[in-house]
Amino acid sequence: MEDTRLAERLARARAGRGAFLRFKDAVADADGDLLVHFHGFSEERRRGRAREWLAGQGYPPVARIS
C-alpha cells in the first residue's frame, strides 16, 4: 500500500467512536511487517506504563536476569 494512502487511511480511522479498532484494522491490512511493529510498540508502551506505576508505588527497578 502506498505510504500516502496508508497515512490517509490511518488518519480517517482515528476519528470518532471505534477509532482504535479501525486503526488496528488499517494497520493489519497494510503491506509488510507494520502489524508486527505496531504490536511491539504497543507492548512496550504497556510495559512502560506498568513500570511507571510500580515506581510510583515505591517499587524500584531491578536488573533483568538472563
Secondary structure as GFF3:
##gff-version 3
##sequence-region A 1 66
A	DSSP	alpha_helix	3	13	.	.	.	ID=ss1
A	DSSP	alpha_helix	19	29	.	.	.	ID=ss2
A	DSSP	alpha_helix	34	56	.	.	.	ID=ss3
###
